[in-house]
Amino acid sequence: MAPKQASLIESARYTREKQAIQPDARRFEEVEAGFSGHVSARPEGFPGVEGTLLRVIKTRAGLGGCPALRVFFSTDTPDQFTLQSVEISEDQSQASTSIFRD
């Protein structure tokens, strides 16, 4: 039996920020699908944001012109996560997961 897939929810803020970024971020959906899969599989693998209950995903620029991103998410239950915020990152030195490295 396949493992249960965690559900990801987009907060209203995340949706607004994503819509603002997308015109300048070709193939954003592909990058989003990549980090969403990693959050679902191993959320504890991403660093926490000190003083909050959030974790952060850092991507590197590359895939189809998508800029480096910082994506903040919260763990609601072991099987549910909420994407809270997304922003373009100037720091491309530390991607959180290898799928976003060159």
DSSP file (Angstrom, degrees, kcal/mol; ACC not computed):
  #  RESIDUE AA STRUCTURE BP1 BP2  ACC     N-H-->O    O-->H-N    N-H-->O    O-->H-N    TCO  KAPPA ALPHA  PHI   PSI    X-CA   Y-CA   Z-CA
    1    1 A M              0   0    0      0, 0.0     3,-0.1     0, 0.0     0, 0.0   0.000 360.0 360.0 360.0 133.5    0.0    0.0    0.0
    2    2 A A        -     0   0    0      1,-0.1     3,-0.1     3,-0.0     2,-0.0  -0.374 360.0 -98.7 -69.9 146.4    1.4    3.4   -1.0
    3    3 A P        -     0   0    0      0, 0.0     2,-0.2     0, 0.0    -1,-0.1  -0.340  46.5 -96.4 -64.2 147.5    2.1    5.9    1.8
    4    4 A K        -     0   0    0      1,-0.1     2,-0.4    -3,-0.1     0, 0.0  -0.438  37.5-125.9 -66.2 133.1   -0.6    8.5    2.4
    5    5 A Q        -     0   0    0     -2,-0.2    -1,-0.1    -3,-0.1     2,-0.1  -0.672  22.6-125.8 -81.6 129.0    0.1   11.8    0.6
    6    6 A A        -     0   0    0     -2,-0.4     2,-0.4    34,-0.1    74,-0.2  -0.379  23.9-119.8 -69.5 152.4    0.1   14.8    2.9
    7    7 A S  E     -a   80   0A   0     72,-3.0    74,-2.5    33,-0.1     2,-0.5  -0.784  19.9-154.1 -98.1 141.0   -2.2   17.7    1.9
    8    8 A L  E     -a   81   0A   0     -2,-0.4     2,-0.4    72,-0.2    74,-0.2  -0.943   7.6-165.2-114.0 132.6   -0.8   21.1    1.2
    9    9 A I  E     -a   82   0A   0     72,-2.7    74,-3.3    -2,-0.5     2,-0.6  -0.917  13.6-138.4-115.9 141.9   -3.0   24.2    1.7
   10   10 A E  E     -a   83   0A   0     -2,-0.4    74,-0.2    72,-0.2     2,-0.1  -0.887  17.8-138.8 -98.4 124.9   -2.2   27.7    0.3
   11   11 A S     >  -     0   0    0     72,-2.6     4,-2.4    -2,-0.6     5,-0.2  -0.379  27.1-109.4 -71.4 161.9   -2.9   30.5    2.7
   12   12 A A  H  > S+     0   0    0      1,-0.2     4,-2.3     2,-0.2     5,-0.2   0.890 121.1  52.8 -59.0 -39.5   -4.5   33.6    1.2
   13   13 A R  H  > S+     0   0    0      2,-0.2     4,-2.7     1,-0.2     5,-0.2   0.935 108.3  49.2 -63.2 -46.7   -1.2   35.5    1.7
   14   14 A Y  H  > S+     0   0    0     69,-0.4     4,-2.9    70,-0.3     5,-0.2   0.926 110.7  50.9 -58.1 -45.7    0.8   32.8   -0.1
   15   15 A T  H  X S+     0   0    0     -4,-2.4     4,-2.3     1,-0.2    -1,-0.2   0.917 111.6  47.2 -60.4 -44.8   -1.7   32.8   -3.0
   16   16 A R  H  X S+     0   0    0     -4,-2.3     4,-1.8     2,-0.2    -1,-0.2   0.933 114.7  46.0 -61.9 -46.3   -1.4   36.6   -3.4
   17   17 A E  H  X S+     0   0    0     -4,-2.7     4,-1.8     1,-0.2    -2,-0.2   0.898 111.8  51.6 -66.2 -39.6    2.4   36.6   -3.2
   18   18 A K  H  X S+     0   0    0     -4,-2.9     4,-2.7    -5,-0.2    -1,-0.2   0.919 108.8  50.9 -61.5 -44.3    2.6   33.7   -5.7
   19   19 A Q  H  < S+     0   0    0     -4,-2.3    -1,-0.2     1,-0.2    -2,-0.2   0.852 109.8  50.6 -63.7 -33.8    0.3   35.6   -8.2
   20   20 A A  H  < S+     0   0    0     -4,-1.8     4,-0.2    -5,-0.2    -1,-0.2   0.842 115.9  41.9 -71.3 -32.9    2.5   38.6   -7.9
   21   21 A I  H >< S+     0   0    0     -4,-1.8     3,-1.9     1,-0.2     4,-0.5   0.853  97.0  76.8 -81.2 -36.8    5.7   36.6   -8.5
   22   22 A Q  G >< S+     0   0    0     -4,-2.7     3,-1.6     1,-0.3     6,-0.2   0.797  84.6  59.8 -53.0 -41.0    4.4   34.4  -11.3
   23   23 A P  G 3  S+     0   0    0      0, 0.0    -1,-0.3     0, 0.0     3,-0.1   0.833 115.8  37.4 -59.4 -26.5    4.5   36.9  -14.2
   24   24 A D  G <  S+     0   0    0     -3,-1.9     2,-0.4    -4,-0.2    -2,-0.2   0.373 110.1  68.4-100.8   3.3    8.3   37.2  -13.6
   25   25 A A    X   -     0   0    0     -3,-1.6     3,-1.5    -4,-0.5    41,-0.2  -0.712  69.7-161.0-128.9  80.9    8.8   33.5  -12.8
   26   26 A R  T 3  S+     0   0    0     -2,-0.4    40,-0.1    39,-0.3    -2,-0.0  -0.304  80.6  16.6 -57.3 144.0    8.3   31.3  -15.8
   27   27 A R  T >> S+     0   0    0     38,-0.1     4,-1.6     1,-0.1     3,-0.7   0.714  77.7 145.9  64.5  23.7    7.8   27.6  -14.8
   28   28 A F  H <>  +     0   0    0     -3,-1.5     4,-3.0     1,-0.2     5,-0.2   0.883  67.3  60.6 -54.4 -40.0    6.9   28.6  -11.2
   29   29 A E  H 3> S+     0   0    0      1,-0.2     4,-2.4     2,-0.2    -1,-0.2   0.861 102.3  50.9 -60.3 -36.6    4.4   25.8  -11.1
   30   30 A E  H <> S+     0   0    0     -3,-0.7     4,-1.7     2,-0.2    -1,-0.2   0.906 112.3  45.9 -68.2 -40.9    7.2   23.2  -11.7
   31   31 A V  H  X S+     0   0    0     -4,-1.6     4,-2.5     2,-0.2     5,-0.3   0.919 112.6  51.6 -65.6 -43.1    9.3   24.6   -8.9
   32   32 A E  H  X S+     0   0    0     -4,-3.0     4,-2.5     1,-0.2    -2,-0.2   0.906 107.8  51.6 -60.6 -42.5    6.3   24.7   -6.7
   33   33 A A  H  X S+     0   0    0     -4,-2.4     4,-1.9    -5,-0.2    -1,-0.2   0.887 109.8  51.7 -62.4 -37.7    5.5   21.0   -7.4
   34   34 A G  H  X S+     0   0    0     -4,-1.7     4,-1.6     2,-0.2    -2,-0.2   0.951 114.1  39.4 -64.4 -51.2    9.0   20.1   -6.6
   35   35 A F  H  X S+     0   0    0     -4,-2.5     4,-2.3     1,-0.2    -2,-0.2   0.843 112.4  57.5 -72.5 -29.0    9.2   21.8   -3.2
   36   36 A S  H  X S+     0   0    0     -4,-2.5     4,-2.4    -5,-0.3    -1,-0.2   0.906 105.8  50.7 -63.6 -40.4    5.6   20.7   -2.4
   37   37 A G  H  X S+     0   0    0     -4,-1.9     4,-1.8    -5,-0.2    -1,-0.2   0.885 110.8  48.6 -63.1 -39.0    6.6   17.1   -2.9
   38   38 A H  H  X S+     0   0    0     -4,-1.6     4,-2.8     2,-0.2    -2,-0.2   0.879 109.9  51.2 -69.7 -38.4    9.5   17.5   -0.6
   39   39 A V  H  < S+     0   0    0     -4,-2.3    -2,-0.2     1,-0.2    -1,-0.2   0.935 111.4  48.6 -62.6 -45.2    7.4   19.2    2.1
   40   40 A S  H  < S+     0   0    0     -4,-2.4    -2,-0.2     1,-0.2    -1,-0.2   0.880 118.1  40.1 -62.0 -38.8    4.9   16.3    2.0
   41   41 A A  H  < S+     0   0    0     -4,-1.8    -2,-0.2     1,-0.2    -1,-0.2   0.867 136.5   4.6 -81.5 -37.7    7.6   13.7    2.2
   42   42 A R    ><  +     0   0    0     -4,-2.8     3,-1.8    -5,-0.1    -1,-0.2  -0.434  60.8 162.4-150.3  67.4   10.0   15.2    4.8
   43   43 A P  G >  S+     0   0    0      0, 0.0     3,-1.5     0, 0.0    -1,-0.1   0.825  78.1  62.7 -61.3 -31.4    8.9   18.5    6.3
   44   44 A E  G 3  S+     0   0    0      1,-0.3     4,-0.1    -5,-0.1    -5,-0.1   0.619  87.0  75.7 -70.1 -10.0   11.3   18.1    9.2
   45   45 A G  G <  S+     0   0    0     -3,-1.8    -1,-0.3    -7,-0.2    -6,-0.1   0.527  82.4  80.0 -77.5  -6.0   14.1   18.3    6.7
   46   46 A F  S <  S-     0   0    0     -3,-1.5    11,-0.1    -4,-0.2    51,-0.0  -0.825  90.0-105.2-104.7 142.4   13.7   22.0    6.3
   47   47 A P        -     0   0    0      0, 0.0     9,-2.4     0, 0.0     2,-0.1  -0.293  32.3-121.2 -67.6 147.0   15.1   24.5    8.8
   48   48 A G  B     -B   55   0A   0      7,-0.2     2,-0.7    -4,-0.1     7,-0.3  -0.468  19.7-117.9 -80.5 157.8   12.8   26.2   11.3
   49   49 A V    >   -     0   0    0      5,-2.6     3,-1.9    -2,-0.1     5,-0.3  -0.888  40.1-111.5 -97.6 115.6   12.4   30.0   11.5
   50   50 A E  T 3  S+     0   0    0     -2,-0.7     3,-0.1     1,-0.3     4,-0.0  -0.136  98.2  15.6 -52.6 134.2   13.6   31.0   15.0
   51   51 A G  T 3  S+     0   0    0      1,-0.3    -1,-0.3     2,-0.0     2,-0.3   0.522 117.8  75.3  81.8   6.2   10.8   32.3   17.2
   52   52 A T  S <  S-     0   0    0     -3,-1.9    -1,-0.3     2,-0.2    -3,-0.0  -0.809  82.6-120.0-136.0 176.5    8.0   30.9   15.0
   53   53 A L  S    S+     0   0    0     -2,-0.3    22,-0.6    -3,-0.1     2,-0.2   0.200  79.9 110.4 -99.3  12.3    6.4   27.7   14.1
   54   54 A L  E     - C   0  74A   0     -5,-0.3    -5,-2.6    20,-0.1     2,-0.3  -0.505  52.1-156.7 -90.1 155.5    7.4   28.1   10.5
   55   55 A R  E     -BC  48  73A   0     18,-2.6    18,-2.4    -7,-0.3     2,-0.4  -0.877  15.7-138.0-120.4 159.6    9.9   26.3    8.4
   56   56 A V  E     - C   0  72A   0     -9,-2.4     2,-0.5    -2,-0.3    16,-0.2  -0.963   8.8-159.1-128.1 138.9   11.6   27.7    5.3
   57   57 A I  E     - C   0  71A   0     14,-2.8    14,-2.7    -2,-0.4     2,-0.5  -0.943  12.3-163.0-107.9 131.4   12.4   26.2    1.9
   58   58 A K  E     - C   0  70A   0     -2,-0.5    38,-2.9    12,-0.2    39,-0.6  -0.977   8.1-172.7-118.7 123.5   15.1   28.0   -0.1
   59   59 A T        -     0   0    0     10,-2.7     2,-0.3    -2,-0.5    35,-0.1  -0.677  18.1-126.3-106.9 165.8   15.4   27.4   -3.8
   60   60 A R        -     0   0    0     40,-0.3     3,-0.3    -2,-0.2     6,-0.1  -0.825  31.1-100.8-108.3 152.2   18.0   28.5   -6.3
   61   61 A A  S    S+     0   0    0     -2,-0.3     2,-0.1     1,-0.2     3,-0.1  -0.296  82.1  78.5 -63.2 152.1   17.4   30.3   -9.5
   62   62 A G    >   +     0   0    0      4,-2.0     3,-2.8     1,-0.2     4,-0.2  -0.508  40.5 108.1 155.8 -80.8   17.4   28.3  -12.6
   63   63 A L  G >  S-     0   0    0     -3,-0.3     3,-1.7     1,-0.3    -1,-0.2  -0.040 111.1 -30.7 -45.7 105.2   14.6   26.1  -13.8
   64   64 A G  G 3  S-     0   0    0      1,-0.3    -1,-0.3    -3,-0.1   -38,-0.1   0.726 120.9 -52.9  59.3  25.6   13.1   27.9  -16.7
   65   65 A G  G <  S+     0   0    0     -3,-2.8   -39,-0.3     1,-0.3    -1,-0.3   0.533  90.9 150.9  90.6   5.2   14.0   31.3  -15.5
   66   66 A C    <   -     0   0    0     -3,-1.7    -4,-2.0   -41,-0.2    -1,-0.3  -0.563  42.9-128.0 -71.4 131.0   12.3   31.0  -12.1
   67   67 A P        -     0   0    0      0, 0.0     2,-0.1     0, 0.0    23,-0.1  -0.235  35.2 -79.5 -72.8 167.4   14.2   33.2   -9.5
   68   68 A A        -     0   0    0     21,-0.3    21,-2.7    -7,-0.1     2,-0.3  -0.452  58.4-161.8 -63.1 139.7   15.5   31.9   -6.2
   69   69 A L  E     - D   0  88A   0     19,-0.3   -10,-2.7    -2,-0.1     2,-0.4  -0.894  24.1-150.6-127.6 154.5   12.6   31.7   -3.7
   70   70 A R  E     -CD  58  87A   0     17,-2.5    17,-2.1    -2,-0.3     2,-0.5  -0.999  21.0-171.2-118.7 124.4   12.0   31.5    0.0
   71   71 A V  E     -CD  57  86A   0    -14,-2.7   -14,-2.8    -2,-0.4     2,-0.4  -0.973   6.6-156.9-120.5 125.6    8.8   29.6    0.9
   72   72 A F  E     +CD  56  85A   0     13,-2.8    12,-2.8    -2,-0.5    13,-1.5  -0.860  18.0 172.3-104.5 134.5    7.5   29.6    4.5
   73   73 A F  E     -CD  55  83A   0    -18,-2.4   -18,-2.6    -2,-0.4     2,-0.3  -0.960  19.8-145.2-139.5 157.9    5.2   26.8    5.6
   74   74 A S  E     -CD  54  82A   0      8,-2.3     8,-2.3    -2,-0.3     2,-0.7  -0.887  18.9-126.0-119.6 153.7    3.7   25.6    8.8
   75   75 A T  E     + D   0  81A   0    -22,-0.6     6,-0.2    -2,-0.3     4,-0.0  -0.890  28.1 173.9 -98.4 113.3    2.9   22.0   10.0
   76   76 A D  E    S-     0   0A   0      4,-2.1     5,-0.2    -2,-0.7    -1,-0.2   0.902  71.4 -15.5 -85.6 -46.4   -0.8   21.9   10.9
   77   77 A T  E >  S- D   0  80A   0      3,-1.8     3,-1.5     0, 0.0    -1,-0.4  -0.881  82.8 -88.8-143.9 171.5   -1.0   18.1   11.5
   78   78 A P  T 3  S+     0   0    0      0, 0.0   -72,-0.1     0, 0.0     3,-0.1   0.751 130.8  36.5 -58.4 -20.4    1.4   15.3   10.6
   79   79 A D  T 3  S+     0   0    0      1,-0.1   -72,-3.0   -73,-0.1     2,-0.4   0.274 112.1  64.0-114.9  10.0   -0.5   15.0    7.3
   80   80 A Q  E <   +aD   7  77A   0     -3,-1.5    -4,-2.1   -74,-0.2    -3,-1.8  -0.990  52.9 177.2-142.8 132.0   -1.3   18.7    6.6
   81   81 A F  E     -aD   8  75A   0    -74,-2.5   -72,-2.7    -2,-0.4     2,-0.5  -0.954  17.4-144.6-131.0 147.9    0.9   21.7    5.8
   82   82 A T  E     -aD   9  74A   0     -8,-2.3    -8,-2.3    -2,-0.3     2,-0.7  -0.964  12.0-139.7-118.0 123.7    0.1   25.3    5.0
   83   83 A L  E     +aD  10  73A   0    -74,-3.3   -72,-2.6    -2,-0.5   -69,-0.4  -0.716  28.3 177.8 -75.0 115.9    2.2   27.3    2.5
   84   84 A Q  E     -     0   0A   0    -12,-2.8     2,-0.3    -2,-0.7   -70,-0.3   0.838  51.9  -5.9 -95.7 -37.5    2.2   30.6    4.4
   85   85 A S  E     - D   0  72A   0    -13,-1.5   -13,-2.8   -72,-0.1     2,-0.3  -0.993  49.4-163.1-159.6 151.5    4.4   33.0    2.3
   86   86 A V  E     + D   0  71A   0     -2,-0.3     2,-0.3   -15,-0.2   -15,-0.2  -0.996  15.6 169.2-141.3 139.5    6.7   33.1   -0.7
   87   87 A E  E     - D   0  70A   0    -17,-2.1   -17,-2.5    -2,-0.3     2,-0.3  -0.988  40.0-100.9-146.7 154.8    9.2   35.7   -1.7
   88   88 A I  E     - D   0  69A   0     -2,-0.3     2,-0.4   -19,-0.2   -19,-0.3  -0.609  41.6-144.7 -74.6 134.3   12.0   36.2   -4.2
   89   89 A S        -     0   0    0    -21,-2.7   -21,-0.3    -2,-0.3   -28,-0.1  -0.840  20.6-164.4-106.3 136.8   15.3   35.6   -2.5
   90   90 A E  S    S+     0   0    0     -2,-0.4     2,-0.8   -23,-0.1    -1,-0.1   0.705  77.0  82.6 -84.5 -22.9   18.5   37.5   -3.3
   91   91 A D        +     0   0    0      1,-0.1     3,-0.2     3,-0.1    -1,-0.1  -0.743  46.4 163.1 -88.3 108.7   20.6   34.9   -1.4
   92   92 A Q        +     0   0    0     -2,-0.8     3,-0.3     1,-0.1    -1,-0.1   0.225  51.0  92.8-107.0  13.0   21.2   31.9   -3.8
   93   93 A S  S    S+     0   0    0      1,-0.2     2,-0.4   -33,-0.0    -1,-0.1   0.750  84.5  42.5 -81.5 -23.6   24.0   30.4   -1.8
   94   94 A Q        -     0   0    0     -3,-0.2     2,-0.2   -35,-0.1    -1,-0.2  -0.755  63.7-176.1-131.9  85.5   22.0   27.9    0.4
   95   95 A A        -     0   0    0     -2,-0.4   -36,-0.2    -3,-0.3     3,-0.1  -0.596  24.0-139.1 -75.9 143.5   19.2   25.9   -1.3
   96   96 A S  S    S+     0   0    0    -38,-2.9     2,-0.4    -2,-0.2   -37,-0.1   0.734  83.0  31.0 -76.6 -22.8   17.3   23.8    1.2
   97   97 A T  S >  S-     0   0    0    -39,-0.6     3,-1.7     1,-0.1    -1,-0.1  -0.995  75.7-125.6-142.9 145.4   17.0   20.8   -1.0
   98   98 A S  G >  S+     0   0    0     -2,-0.4     3,-1.9     1,-0.3    -1,-0.1   0.679  98.2  76.5 -66.7 -20.1   19.2   19.3   -3.8
   99   99 A I  G 3  S+     0   0    0      1,-0.3    -1,-0.3   -65,-0.1   -40,-0.0   0.720  96.3  51.4 -65.2 -15.6   16.5   19.2   -6.5
  100  100 A F  G <  S+     0   0    0     -3,-1.7   -40,-0.3   -42,-0.1    -1,-0.3   0.353  90.2  99.5-101.6   5.6   16.9   23.0   -6.8
  101  101 A R    <         0   0    0     -3,-1.9   -39,-0.0     1,-0.1   -42,-0.0  -0.606 360.0 360.0 -91.3 154.2   20.7   22.9   -7.3
  102  102 A D              0   0    0     -2,-0.2    -1,-0.1   -41,-0.1    -3,-0.1   0.489 360.0 360.0 -65.6 360.0   22.4   23.1  -10.7
